[in-house]
């Protein structure tokens, strides 16, 4: 399957997820989208392994992904969500010191899938945290502290869910009866190629962290964010630009 066909099918899953009120169906659509992304990535890796010549489109690339404007509060939590999704899709990331953008390193199909998933899930994260704050259940914790903790727990849960779906797809491709010859070797070669590309292309220095010591902690907001992450479903990416706004104090 080509990258374009994968994105079209993921988009169809997004629309299906948005049209159901059943959380179990939404979970199934989300897992299906990640498995599709993983399966397509594996298929393309195997195809590259059997190709005698490599075109520019068949090698790792670096892209800049804009997260938000400088000075906006909570950008680290948006970055954390993007990175969690990236990890599940074989994409390595370097983060700007002010968290306004991310350098994504990987094969084109993997970066495309990461961005498509992020575009949906970041909107859900913001909406879910807005709904939680509106209930007032976070008080007396400051709103900004509660919101940041909600986002962090949401992102962590999403990362876990996507990783599980990825491993299911990988297991089916490498040990299932439908596995293609050379799949495991192709995946190892892909991993080596990506790591080599990242070492050569990355200029990152230091370690990025999603939280700072001054951010504060709220166990209630973390639990609420985790619940929202469990319920999250995929939706259309057209709302992305409206999601990256400054967090309220």
C-alpha atoms as one frame of an Amber mdcrd trajectory, in Angstrom:
protein
   0.000   0.000   0.000   1.302   3.467  -0.862   1.639   6.296   1.639  -1.253
   8.180   0.009  -3.549   5.159   0.238  -2.605   4.666   3.891  -3.454   8.267
   4.747  -6.752   8.006   2.882  -7.705   4.896   4.827  -6.637   6.466   8.113
  -8.794   9.464   7.257 -11.728   7.107   6.693 -11.146   5.569  10.130 -11.082
   9.053  11.633 -14.459   9.832  10.124 -15.913   6.550  11.362 -14.646   7.218
  14.858 -16.219  10.658  14.891 -19.573   9.200  13.872 -19.854   6.741  16.754
 -20.842   7.394  20.351 -19.782   3.906  21.404 -16.443   4.121  23.279 -15.603
   0.514  22.410 -16.059   1.218  18.711 -13.954   4.367  19.062 -11.195   2.322
  20.714 -11.364  -0.190  17.874 -11.040   2.560  15.258  -8.047   4.086  17.018
  -6.248   0.757  17.314  -7.088  -0.013  13.696  -5.577   3.285  12.562  -2.304
   2.584  14.372  -2.167  -1.014  13.136  -2.760   0.222   9.602   0.057   2.743
   9.926   2.390   0.069  11.289   1.442  -2.529   8.686   1.936  -0.066   5.833
   5.285   0.981   7.274   6.352  -2.672   7.446   5.208  -3.345   3.879   7.193
  -0.377   2.603  10.262  -1.438   4.595  10.120  -4.888   3.010   9.675  -3.330
  -0.439  12.703  -1.082   0.124  14.754  -4.095   1.220  14.022  -5.823  -2.085
  14.579  -2.740  -4.222  17.838  -2.625  -6.192  17.832   1.168  -6.343  16.667
   3.663  -3.714  14.870   6.824  -4.780  14.973  10.028  -2.679  11.489   9.120
  -1.446  12.779   5.849   0.008  15.254   7.249   2.534  14.742   8.873   5.947
  13.912  12.566   6.007  13.805  15.402   8.512  10.730  17.616   8.888   9.915
  20.566  11.110   6.569  20.265  12.900   5.200  23.492  14.386   3.660  23.005
  17.827   2.691  26.559  18.819   3.732  30.154  19.269   6.530  31.220  21.588
   5.262  32.214  25.009   2.177  29.995  24.881   1.667  28.039  28.070   1.563
  24.271  27.995   3.510  23.721  24.789   5.552  21.028  26.497   2.434  18.936
  26.948   1.632  19.223  23.252   5.168  18.164  22.452   4.877  15.227  24.840
   1.774  14.036  22.975   3.506  14.350  19.594   6.589  12.508  20.834   4.488
   9.709  22.355   2.763   9.192  19.007   6.097   9.443  17.177   7.660   6.695
  19.302   4.853   4.327  18.302   5.531   5.095  14.647   9.339   4.793  14.434
   9.928   8.555  14.357  12.716  10.203  16.341  12.329  13.768  17.592  14.416
  16.753  18.645  12.557  19.508  20.471  13.176  23.251  20.381  14.265  24.697
  23.722  11.000  26.669  23.935   8.898  23.719  22.683   7.514  25.712  19.748
   8.534  23.120  17.166   9.838  19.592  16.770  12.333  18.181  14.315  10.940
  14.825  13.228  13.286  12.222  11.739  11.960   9.156   9.959  10.585   7.674
   6.777   7.929   9.786   5.108   5.069   7.366   5.728   5.861   7.225   9.438
   6.007  10.994   9.864   2.765  11.340   7.882   1.015   8.827  10.135   2.370
  10.508  13.272   1.126  13.898  12.179  -2.300  12.561  11.204  -2.768  10.937
  14.609  -1.471  13.996  16.454  -3.773  16.316  14.531  -6.783  14.433  15.846
  -5.620  13.631  19.352  -4.353  17.101  20.274  -7.832  18.486  19.617  -9.376
  15.821  21.807  -6.859  16.524  24.563  -7.685  20.222  24.642 -11.435  19.639
  24.519 -11.319  17.023  27.253  -9.225  19.226  29.530 -11.577  22.160  28.920
 -14.505  19.976  29.944 -12.679  18.817  33.079 -11.742  22.354  34.126 -15.325
  23.507  33.541 -16.575  21.051  36.172 -14.496  22.746  38.855 -13.350  19.376
  40.170  -9.719  20.515  40.066 -10.162  23.136  42.804  -8.362  24.249  44.919
  -5.521  23.309  42.530  -4.706  26.266  40.221  -6.268  25.872  36.784  -2.977
  25.951  34.897  -1.508  23.243  37.145  -4.555  21.028  36.725  -4.595  21.517
  32.965  -0.916  20.687  32.564  -1.264  17.530  34.662  -4.365  16.503  32.710
  -2.500  16.888  29.414   0.518  14.946  30.638  -1.570  11.979  31.771  -3.600
  12.065  28.547  -0.437  11.953  26.424   1.082   9.135  28.459  -2.042   7.007
  28.113  -2.288   7.649  24.368   1.350   6.632  23.952   0.677   3.366  25.748
  -2.413   2.585  23.669  -0.667   3.263  20.376   2.382   1.248  21.415   0.170
  -1.739  22.164  -1.529  -1.511  18.762   1.880  -1.182  17.088   3.213  -4.296
  18.799   0.130  -6.261  17.751   0.708  -5.310  14.133   4.413  -6.075  14.312
   3.796  -9.464  15.903   1.292 -10.358  13.186   3.724  -9.304  10.467   6.753
 -11.144  11.829   5.279 -14.275  13.384   1.795 -14.631  11.880   0.867 -16.926
   9.054   0.606 -13.946   6.659   4.158 -12.779   7.281   6.273 -11.876   4.282
   9.731 -13.421   3.866  12.481 -11.196   5.211  10.169  -8.994   7.273  12.184
  -9.195  10.485  15.430  -8.447   8.634  13.820  -5.531   6.794  12.640  -4.039
  10.090  16.090  -4.381  11.648  17.660  -2.740   8.604  15.116   0.059   8.777
  15.914   0.663  12.436  19.658   0.744  11.744  19.185   3.127   8.816  17.030
   5.492  10.854  19.442   5.527  13.796  22.332   6.237  11.444  20.424   9.054
   9.753  19.467  10.550  13.091  23.050  10.530  14.356  24.210  12.322  11.225
  21.363  14.834  10.958  20.607  15.698  14.570  22.302  18.700  16.163  20.448
  18.361  19.445  22.224  19.126  22.689  20.942  18.450  26.179  17.812  16.632
  27.349  14.234  17.803  26.858  11.708  17.244  29.646   7.916  17.479  29.460
   7.653  19.027  32.931   9.599  21.408  35.125   9.985  21.470  38.877   7.804
  24.572  39.110   4.877  23.088  37.175   3.162  21.606  40.244   1.387  18.285
  40.613  -2.277  17.291  40.780  -3.172  13.627  41.244  -6.852  14.328  40.526
  -6.027  16.006  37.205  -3.686  13.151  36.319  -6.428  10.610  36.926  -8.877
  12.649  34.861  -6.374  12.980  32.023  -5.666   9.260  32.095  -9.395   8.491
  31.866  -9.741  10.855  28.921  -6.747   9.214  27.244  -8.409   5.832  27.614
 -11.607   7.143  25.995  -9.932   9.176  23.259 -10.897   8.441  19.691  -9.628
   9.682  16.388 -11.172  12.687  14.689 -10.609  14.914  11.651  -7.434  16.965
  11.593  -9.002  20.206  10.313  -9.348  21.566  13.847  -5.642  21.385  14.578
  -4.858  25.077  14.335  -7.536  25.931  16.863  -6.138  23.556  19.451  -2.744
  25.118  20.005  -3.762  28.117  22.040  -2.314  29.478  25.284  -3.494  27.726
  28.425  -5.573  29.718  30.883  -4.170  30.492  34.273
